[in-house]
Amino acid sequence: MKIAISSDHGGNNLRQEIMQLLEELGLSYEDFGPKSNDSVDFPDFAMPVAEGVANGSFDRGILICGTGIGMSIAANKVKGIRCALVHDVFSAKATRNHNDSNIIAMGERVIGAGLAREIVSTWLAQDFEGGRHLRRVEKITEIENA
């Protein structure tokens, strides 16, 4: 599994923590920055991740900002992206199982590193269940293609 990861300045510290987790898990990832804590515009850092997942260069993506809200809104503008804002383990599991999410967004100012690591580990370990959920995901795709 190849992961794309990025943040804005508000998620820089948590991004470092999650990259360490990805290394511990032996997963391949590409860091899209930013390289410092200077203020940046989150859409500039969400787009490379979302576009990379959408075009198949990456299997999944992780986005982090202060709240996760801005990153998730920006990522979901890219066709084929199902980015879920996740701040608990149950939602991390459910969004993979039921929504086939391909990106998660989290907020560094909302959750701590320990919970974020557990969320990411859970999300990465889940598969899409298909079945009745596939019909719903297909409806989302139809809306997106309209």
trRosetta pair geometry for C-beta under 8 A, 3 or more apart (Angstrom, degrees):
i j d omega theta_ij theta_ji phi_ij phi_ji
1 27 5.8 -31 79 -140 96 108
1 28 7.2 176 91 43 48 85
1 59 4.7 -96 -153 56 76 153
1 60 6.7 2 -179 16 114 107
1 124 7.0 146 110 -161 162 101
2 27 7.8 165 -108 176 28 86
2 28 4.7 -35 -111 91 74 111
2 29 7.0 157 -168 -92 57 38
2 30 7.5 25 176 -9 100 95
2 57 7.6 -92 107 143 136 56
2 58 5.1 -120 110 -131 95 64
2 59 5.3 121 50 2 64 93
3 22 6.0 -122 55 -129 146 138
3 27 5.8 41 -1 144 121 124
3 28 6.9 157 21 92 74 54
3 29 4.1 -26 72 -106 96 93
3 30 7.5 -175 93 23 53 61
3 58 6.3 64 -148 -165 14 115
3 59 6.9 -46 -74 57 52 88
3 60 5.5 -23 -113 76 78 84
3 61 6.8 143 -166 -102 68 33
3 62 6.3 16 -180 -2 117 104
3 124 7.8 -37 -81 -109 132 120
4 29 7.1 165 -86 -160 18 76
4 30 5.5 -19 -113 62 67 94
4 32 6.4 29 -176 -21 94 120
4 48 7.2 -150 -176 123 133 82
4 49 4.3 168 124 -133 120 76
4 52 4.7 120 -69 85 158 138
4 53 6.1 -125 30 -50 129 88
4 57 7.5 61 -57 98 127 99
4 58 4.1 -80 -23 -75 103 173
4 60 7.6 -161 29 102 73 40
4 61 4.4 -23 69 -109 95 91
4 62 7.4 180 91 26 51 63
5 15 6.2 146 155 -153 113 97
5 18 6.5 -174 -145 105 144 120
5 19 6.3 -175 87 -78 158 88
5 22 7.3 -131 -33 -29 147 155
5 29 5.5 14 -1 -179 114 126
5 30 7.3 169 27 80 72 45
5 31 5.7 -29 74 -108 97 59
5 32 6.8 -180 85 18 42 84
5 49 6.9 59 -100 -108 7 128
5 61 6.9 171 -79 -160 42 64
5 62 4.5 -5 -112 63 88 100
5 63 7.6 -174 -151 -74 51 39
5 64 7.9 12 -171 2 91 102
6 15 7.2 -26 175 -124 16 140
6 31 7.2 129 -85 -168 59 52
6 32 3.8 -35 -82 69 113 107
6 33 6.3 9 -135 60 91 50
6 34 8.0 69 -163 -27 86 54
6 45 4.4 -173 161 168 126 94
6 46 6.7 -166 88 -85 130 33
6 48 6.5 114 -54 65 153 102
6 49 4.8 -135 13 -40 118 126
6 61 7.8 -14 16 -171 91 107
6 62 7.8 157 27 88 50 62
6 63 5.8 -8 69 -114 81 73
6 64 7.6 -170 102 31 42 72
6 71 8.0 176 93 -137 93 125
7 10 7.4 -139 169 70 103 56
7 11 3.3 -138 -156 90 119 106
7 12 5.4 -179 97 -75 136 43
7 14 7.0 146 -105 67 149 87
7 15 4.0 -120 -17 -49 134 135
7 33 7.8 -117 48 124 67 40
7 34 7.0 -90 79 14 76 76
7 45 6.4 -31 82 141 20 147
7 63 6.9 146 -92 -167 50 52
7 64 4.1 -26 -105 72 105 89
7 65 6.2 162 -163 -77 73 50
7 71 7.7 -49 -132 -85 48 146
7 108 7.6 48 -151 -33 135 126
8 11 5.8 76 46 23 61 97
8 12 7.5 -78 107 -46 33 82
8 34 6.9 37 -148 -6 36 117
8 40 5.2 -153 -151 74 83 97
8 41 7.3 -97 -124 124 124 11
8 42 4.1 -65 -54 -90 137 80
8 45 5.5 173 -77 39 66 143
8 64 7.9 -141 23 100 61 59
8 65 4.6 29 27 -117 109 95
8 66 7.5 -47 71 -18 114 78
8 70 7.5 -6 -6 87 145 130
8 71 7.2 -150 -12 -68 103 105
9 12 5.7 -19 -151 -26 37 119
9 34 6.5 -21 -70 44 66 140
9 36 7.8 -12 -109 107 96 63
9 37 5.3 90 -151 -169 96 51
9 38 6.3 -118 -95 88 131 28
9 39 5.2 -79 5 -105 157 37
9 40 5.4 142 -29 18 95 84
10 42 8.0 -33 33 -76 110 114
10 64 8.0 -145 98 138 73 77
10 65 4.9 47 72 -180 112 64
10 66 3.2 -50 165 -57 148 84
10 67 7.8 -7 131 -6 144 57
10 107 7.9 -25 133 -153 116 74
10 108 5.9 -179 147 45 71 119
10 109 6.5 -42 180 -24 110 111
11 14 5.3 -62 -166 51 72 108
11 15 5.5 83 133 -34 88 100
11 63 7.7 68 97 161 169 55
11 64 3.1 170 180 126 139 90
11 65 4.6 -84 -24 -92 122 19
11 66 6.6 -118 -49 -47 79 35
11 68 7.8 97 -87 -75 135 64
11 71 7.6 -3 -11 -40 156 146
11 106 7.5 126 -135 86 127 77
11 107 7.3 -105 -91 -140 106 36
11 108 4.5 172 -115 -21 59 120
12 15 5.6 -54 -148 31 28 115
12 16 6.8 31 155 -21 62 101
12 34 6.6 -55 -96 59 112 90
12 36 7.8 -35 -128 130 155 23
12 37 5.4 -137 47 -99 163 74
12 108 7.8 -25 33 -48 44 166
13 16 5.8 -51 -158 29 34 112
13 17 6.8 33 147 -16 64 104
13 108 6.1 111 59 -152 91 143
14 17 5.3 -51 -152 35 41 116
14 18 6.3 37 151 -18 70 104
14 64 5.0 -149 88 -175 115 153
14 106 6.9 -123 142 101 147 117
14 108 4.0 -155 -11 -101 130 101
14 113 6.3 -160 -121 -95 76 75
14 116 5.6 -135 -162 -135 114 177
15 18 5.8 -57 -146 39 32 108
15 19 6.3 35 154 -21 66 104
15 31 7.5 107 162 -139 118 104
15 62 7.9 151 -124 116 78 110
15 64 5.1 -164 -65 49 85 135
16 19 5.8 -52 -147 34 30 111
16 20 6.7 34 151 -20 61 103
17 20 5.7 -54 -157 32 32 114
17 21 6.7 34 146 -19 64 103
17 113 4.4 -114 -159 -139 164 113
17 116 6.6 81 100 85 128 131
17 117 6.7 -94 149 -63 107 100
18 21 5.3 -46 -151 33 40 116
18 22 6.5 44 149 -22 67 99
18 62 6.0 -147 150 138 150 154
18 64 7.1 169 5 -37 144 142
18 116 6.3 -84 -72 142 102 116
18 117 7.0 -165 -101 -92 64 64
18 120 5.6 140 -138 -56 105 166
19 22 5.5 -47 -148 33 36 114
19 23 6.6 40 151 -19 64 101
19 29 6.5 -149 -129 87 79 147
19 31 6.2 8 -103 -84 138 119
20 23 5.7 -53 -153 35 33 113
20 24 6.5 36 149 -20 65 105
21 24 5.5 -54 -149 36 34 113
21 25 6.3 25 154 -12 67 108
21 117 5.0 -178 -90 -132 143 93
21 120 6.0 101 107 86 151 138
21 121 6.9 -108 180 -60 129 92
22 25 5.7 -59 -146 43 31 108
22 27 4.6 -85 -166 67 82 108
22 29 4.7 15 152 -18 157 141
22 120 7.9 -75 -63 152 81 139
23 26 7.5 37 180 -74 33 29
23 27 7.7 -92 -66 48 21 68
25 121 7.2 -177 -79 -112 136 85
25 124 7.2 43 172 107 166 158
27 124 7.3 -74 -76 -160 159 149
30 52 7.6 -119 65 -175 132 166
30 58 7.1 -115 30 -86 111 123
32 45 6.1 148 117 -157 108 76
32 48 4.6 174 -141 86 147 132
32 49 5.8 -136 20 -55 151 87
33 45 6.2 -117 87 -122 83 112
34 37 7.9 151 92 -79 119 20
34 38 7.2 -112 144 56 147 80
34 40 5.1 166 -60 -16 149 156
34 45 6.3 -75 -44 -90 83 138
40 44 6.3 -106 168 61 105 124
40 45 6.4 71 122 -29 134 124
41 44 4.9 81 80 -1 92 110
41 45 7.8 163 91 -1 52 88
42 45 5.9 -72 -154 46 43 101
42 46 5.8 41 154 -24 80 109
42 65 5.0 -2 -113 -96 135 142
42 70 4.5 88 73 121 157 125
42 71 5.4 -105 179 -73 125 71
42 74 6.2 -172 121 -9 96 151
43 46 5.5 -55 -135 38 36 110
43 47 6.1 43 167 -32 69 104
43 70 7.6 -95 -51 164 70 100
43 74 4.3 -166 -109 -128 75 139
44 47 6.6 -46 -147 21 21 113
45 48 7.0 -46 -156 27 36 102
45 49 7.5 28 153 -6 60 110
45 63 7.7 138 119 -139 92 98
45 71 7.7 -48 91 -113 95 101
46 49 6.1 -73 -164 44 38 109
46 50 5.8 28 153 -16 78 116
46 63 5.5 37 -116 -132 83 143
46 70 7.7 -142 -42 129 142 77
46 71 4.8 174 -91 -146 119 69
46 74 3.8 103 77 99 156 127
46 75 4.9 -116 -180 -59 113 79
47 50 5.7 -60 -137 43 31 107
47 51 5.8 25 168 -15 69 111
47 74 6.8 -81 -55 158 72 114
47 75 7.9 -160 -80 -97 36 56
47 78 7.2 141 -134 -62 64 127
48 51 6.0 -56 -137 43 26 107
48 52 6.0 28 160 -21 62 112
49 52 5.8 -60 -146 37 25 111
49 53 6.5 20 157 -14 63 106
49 58 7.5 -50 -156 51 62 157
49 61 4.2 120 172 -155 105 136
49 62 7.6 -110 -155 53 144 37
49 63 5.8 173 79 -73 160 99
49 75 6.8 -41 89 -109 105 114
49 103 6.7 106 138 -123 112 131
50 53 6.0 -56 -147 38 29 106
50 54 6.1 27 156 -18 65 112
50 61 6.6 -126 -76 55 43 171
50 74 7.3 -148 -20 123 148 80
50 75 4.1 -179 -81 -141 124 74
50 76 8.0 -115 -126 -36 139 23
50 77 7.7 57 147 59 165 71
50 78 3.9 147 148 16 121 151
50 81 4.9 -22 -153 -83 99 155
50 83 7.1 -53 -103 -51 105 131
50 103 6.5 -41 -98 -46 72 162
51 54 5.6 -55 -140 40 30 112
51 55 6.1 14 164 -7 67 111
51 78 5.9 -133 -72 -135 58 146
52 55 6.4 -60 -137 44 24 97
52 57 4.3 -76 -161 67 80 118
52 58 4.5 47 134 5 105 114
52 61 7.0 123 74 -81 101 122
53 56 7.9 46 179 -67 29 21
53 57 7.5 -78 -64 56 23 75
53 58 4.9 -54 -84 76 62 101
53 59 7.5 -17 -130 106 83 13
53 60 6.5 31 -119 -139 121 18
53 61 4.5 -91 -49 -23 134 117
53 80 7.7 -172 113 115 84 105
53 81 6.3 87 87 -104 121 93
53 102 5.2 147 171 138 132 118
53 103 5.8 -152 7 -58 171 104
54 78 5.1 -123 -42 148 148 118
54 79 6.3 97 -151 81 138 62
54 80 4.1 120 -136 74 91 123
54 81 5.6 -59 -70 -52 104 88
58 61 6.0 82 111 -67 140 84
59 102 7.7 -134 153 -154 48 95
60 102 5.5 -144 -117 -171 66 61
60 103 6.6 163 -172 -85 67 46
60 104 7.9 15 175 1 112 84
60 123 8.0 161 180 135 152 107
60 124 7.1 -171 66 -109 160 77
61 75 7.3 -172 96 -139 139 139
61 83 7.6 -43 78 -103 112 102
61 102 6.7 47 19 135 87 76
61 103 3.9 -15 69 -110 101 98
61 104 7.7 -177 94 27 60 51
62 103 7.1 -169 -72 -156 24 72
62 104 5.9 -6 -118 62 68 85
62 105 7.9 149 -167 -91 47 37
62 106 7.6 -12 -169 10 91 105
62 120 6.5 16 -113 -119 140 116
63 68 7.3 120 104 -141 88 73
63 71 3.8 -179 143 167 126 134
63 72 7.0 171 79 -65 131 56
63 75 5.9 -149 -14 -47 158 139
63 83 7.0 2 25 -151 131 132
63 103 6.2 31 -4 174 107 116
63 104 7.3 -166 34 97 73 43
63 105 4.4 -25 77 -105 101 82
63 106 7.6 158 87 22 54 61
64 68 6.8 -40 -133 -92 46 81
64 71 6.8 44 22 -17 5 169
64 105 7.0 167 -83 -158 36 61
64 106 5.3 -18 -108 67 85 84
64 107 7.3 156 -157 -98 70 19
64 108 5.8 72 172 -43 111 95
64 116 8.0 36 -109 -148 130 139
65 68 6.0 167 47 -75 80 28
65 69 7.5 -87 71 42 122 55
65 70 5.3 -47 70 57 166 105
65 71 4.6 171 -10 -29 114 112
65 105 7.4 -9 15 -169 90 107
65 107 6.5 -29 79 -113 61 68
65 108 7.3 -116 126 9 20 95
66 70 7.9 45 40 18 87 117
66 107 5.8 5 126 -154 37 94
66 108 6.1 -64 -123 51 35 88
66 109 4.5 10 -173 2 77 125
66 110 7.9 103 149 -21 54 87
67 70 7.0 93 58 1 97 83
67 107 3.9 -17 -158 -112 23 138
67 109 6.2 -39 -71 57 59 108
67 110 5.8 83 -135 -39 56 121
68 71 5.8 -66 -155 46 44 111
68 72 5.9 40 154 -22 77 111
68 85 4.8 129 128 -141 117 95
68 86 7.6 -123 178 40 158 46
68 87 7.2 -168 26 -62 155 97
68 105 4.0 137 -168 138 92 93
68 106 4.8 -86 -88 165 131 7
68 107 3.8 -97 -11 -46 92 78
68 110 6.7 -64 3 21 111 141
69 72 6.1 -63 -149 37 25 106
69 73 6.4 23 157 -18 65 108
69 85 6.3 23 -92 -112 51 148
69 105 7.6 156 -55 127 15 138
69 107 7.1 18 -13 -73 74 122
70 73 5.8 -56 -147 35 31 110
70 74 6.3 27 158 -16 66 108
71 74 5.9 -58 -147 39 29 109
71 75 6.1 26 158 -18 66 110
71 83 7.6 -129 129 167 79 147
71 105 4.4 168 93 -134 110 126
72 75 5.9 -54 -141 38 30 110
72 76 6.2 27 161 -19 64 111
72 83 4.8 -172 -142 123 72 116
72 84 7.1 -31 -133 149 126 9
72 85 4.4 -66 -46 -62 164 94
72 103 7.9 172 -118 111 69 110
72 105 3.8 -130 -62 27 91 153
73 76 6.1 -64 -150 37 24 108
73 77 7.3 35 150 -32 58 98
74 77 6.0 -51 -167 12 36 115
75 78 6.2 -53 -174 20 48 110
75 81 5.3 -134 156 156 84 150
75 83 3.9 74 98 -37 129 160
75 103 5.3 -116 170 96 151 156
75 105 6.8 -173 16 -57 139 121
76 81 5.7 -143 -109 100 39 109
76 82 7.5 44 -114 -124 88 27
76 83 5.0 -120 -60 39 83 106
77 81 7.9 8 52 52 35 130
78 81 4.5 60 76 -5 95 130
79 144 5.9 133 -136 168 79 119
79 145 7.9 84 -148 -80 118 62
80 102 7.8 -19 145 39 79 152
80 144 7.6 150 -50 149 39 156
81 102 6.3 -116 -138 65 57 111
81 103 5.9 -5 -161 11 103 125
82 99 5.8 -169 162 151 135 101
82 100 6.2 71 59 92 155 73
82 101 4.8 -126 114 -117 99 53
82 102 5.6 91 49 13 83 83
82 103 7.2 159 79 31 45 78
82 137 7.4 -39 -78 -138 158 100
82 140 7.0 62 -98 128 115 154
83 101 6.7 87 -123 -159 18 102
83 102 7.5 -57 -73 67 58 66
83 103 3.9 -27 -104 81 88 109
83 104 6.9 160 -159 -100 70 16
83 105 5.7 50 168 -21 111 107
84 91 7.1 -167 155 157 128 102
84 95 3.9 -61 -13 -151 175 154
84 99 6.4 112 -65 83 129 148
84 101 4.3 -53 -7 -113 114 153
84 103 7.5 162 20 89 60 59
84 104 5.5 -29 68 -114 83 71
84 105 7.1 -167 92 25 35 79
85 104 7.7 122 -110 -167 17 67
85 105 4.9 -35 -101 73 64 104
85 106 7.6 141 -158 -85 61 35
85 107 7.9 26 -162 -26 102 98
86 91 4.9 -175 -133 107 87 112
86 92 4.8 94 -176 -78 146 75
86 95 6.3 -110 -78 8 122 148
86 104 4.9 -35 20 -157 125 116
86 105 7.1 133 18 62 72 49
86 106 6.1 -44 72 -82 74 85
86 119 5.7 155 126 -170 117 129
86 123 6.9 127 84 -73 172 135
87 91 7.2 29 44 48 50 141
87 106 6.5 131 -88 -136 66 81
87 107 6.8 -17 -89 33 115 97
87 110 5.5 -70 -120 131 134 129
87 111 5.2 -179 -150 -45 88 126
87 115 7.8 29 -176 137 62 130
87 119 7.5 -57 -141 -94 18 153
88 91 5.0 85 66 13 86 104
88 92 7.1 -148 97 -11 44 90
88 115 7.8 -43 -111 -176 44 120
88 119 7.2 147 123 -98 8 111
89 92 5.4 -53 -149 32 36 117
89 93 6.5 32 156 -16 67 103
89 115 7.7 -117 -46 -161 90 81
89 118 5.6 -48 -86 132 115 109
89 119 5.8 -129 -90 -93 59 63
89 122 5.2 109 -153 -10 87 167
90 93 6.0 -59 -155 37 30 107
90 94 6.1 22 154 -15 67 113
91 94 5.6 -57 -137 43 33 109
91 95 5.9 33 164 -24 69 107
92 95 6.3 -54 -142 32 21 107
92 96 7.1 14 158 -9 56 106
92 104 6.7 15 -124 -115 86 152
92 119 4.5 177 -65 -159 149 75
92 120 7.6 -105 -146 -61 144 21
92 122 4.6 91 106 90 129 116
92 123 4.2 -92 -176 -62 102 93
92 126 7.5 164 137 -4 76 140
93 96 6.4 -68 -161 39 30 103
93 97 6.0 17 155 -11 69 118
93 122 5.4 -66 -63 162 85 116
93 123 7.3 -123 -69 -85 39 52
93 126 5.5 159 -140 -79 60 144
94 97 5.7 -62 -136 46 31 107
94 98 5.3 -10 178 15 72 119
94 99 7.5 53 134 0 70 100
95 98 6.8 -59 -114 54 19 86
95 99 4.8 -36 -158 43 60 122
95 101 4.2 8 151 -8 104 137
95 104 7.1 118 91 -97 147 99
95 123 7.2 -11 68 -123 106 103
96 99 7.4 -30 -60 56 10 76
96 100 7.1 45 -159 -112 42 26
96 101 5.8 -78 -79 42 51 91
96 123 5.7 154 -41 -153 127 64
96 126 3.5 115 93 99 145 128
96 127 6.8 91 150 51 111 5
96 128 6.4 -115 166 -73 65 59
97 126 5.7 -83 -51 -177 78 126
97 127 7.3 54 -101 81 62 47
97 128 6.7 145 -141 -131 23 35
97 129 4.8 34 -172 -22 77 110
97 133 7.3 -155 138 -73 62 173
98 129 6.6 -1 -78 29 47 117
98 133 4.7 -141 -149 -123 55 134
98 136 7.7 -6 171 69 83 141
99 133 7.3 -103 -60 -171 29 115
99 136 7.8 -71 -107 107 60 117
99 137 6.6 138 -159 -88 43 101
100 128 4.1 21 -96 -106 88 135
100 133 7.3 143 -26 140 94 115
100 137 5.1 31 26 -112 125 153
101 104 6.3 71 136 -71 135 74
101 123 7.6 -55 81 -156 120 113
104 119 7.3 -171 152 146 156 111
104 120 7.3 -164 66 -102 143 69
104 123 5.5 -38 -34 -154 149 168
106 110 7.3 -142 177 61 71 116
106 111 6.3 -64 -175 42 111 124
106 116 5.6 120 152 -125 161 102
106 119 6.6 127 -91 93 137 152
107 110 3.5 62 85 8 117 117
107 111 6.6 108 73 12 72 82
108 111 7.6 -82 -131 58 22 64
108 116 8.0 1 -104 -71 59 151
111 115 4.6 -106 -177 84 116 127
111 116 5.4 141 109 -57 118 86
111 119 7.5 48 129 -15 165 142
112 115 5.4 89 60 17 75 100
112 116 6.8 -136 103 -7 36 96
113 116 5.5 -58 -143 39 31 114
113 117 6.2 34 159 -23 66 104
114 117 5.9 -54 -152 32 28 110
114 118 6.7 23 152 -14 62 107
115 118 5.6 -56 -150 38 36 111
115 119 6.2 40 151 -23 68 105
116 119 5.6 -51 -146 34 32 114
116 120 6.3 28 157 -15 65 106
117 120 6.0 -56 -146 39 29 107
117 121 6.2 29 156 -19 64 110
118 121 5.8 -54 -143 38 29 112
118 122 6.2 29 158 -18 63 109
119 122 6.0 -61 -150 38 25 109
119 123 6.1 22 157 -17 64 111
120 123 5.7 -56 -141 39 29 110
120 124 6.1 27 161 -17 65 110
121 124 6.1 -59 -145 38 24 108
121 125 6.4 19 158 -18 61 114
122 125 6.0 -67 -151 37 27 109
122 126 6.7 28 156 -30 64 109
123 126 6.1 -59 -153 22 30 113
128 133 7.1 -153 -176 106 88 132
128 134 7.8 93 153 -80 118 80
128 137 7.8 0 -157 -39 134 162
129 133 5.5 81 71 25 97 141
130 133 6.2 158 154 62 6 96
130 134 4.6 12 -156 -47 63 117
131 134 6.2 140 52 3 22 99
132 135 5.9 -45 -165 26 45 114
132 136 7.1 40 144 -15 67 104
133 136 5.6 -57 -157 37 43 112
133 137 6.3 41 149 -18 73 104
134 137 5.7 -55 -146 39 34 109
134 138 6.1 37 154 -21 66 107
135 138 5.7 -56 -150 36 28 114
135 139 6.7 33 150 -23 62 102
136 139 5.6 -48 -152 29 35 114
136 140 6.9 38 148 -19 62 99
137 140 5.5 -48 -156 30 38 115
137 141 6.6 40 146 -18 65 103
138 141 5.4 -51 -150 36 37 115
138 142 6.5 44 149 -23 66 100
139 142 5.5 -46 -148 31 36 115
139 143 6.6 38 152 -19 63 101
140 143 5.8 -53 -154 34 33 112
140 144 6.3 34 149 -19 65 108
141 144 5.4 -55 -147 38 33 116
141 145 6.2 26 156 -14 67 110
142 145 5.9 -62 -144 42 28 106
142 146 6.5 46 152 -43 63 97
143 146 5.7 -41 -153 7 32 119
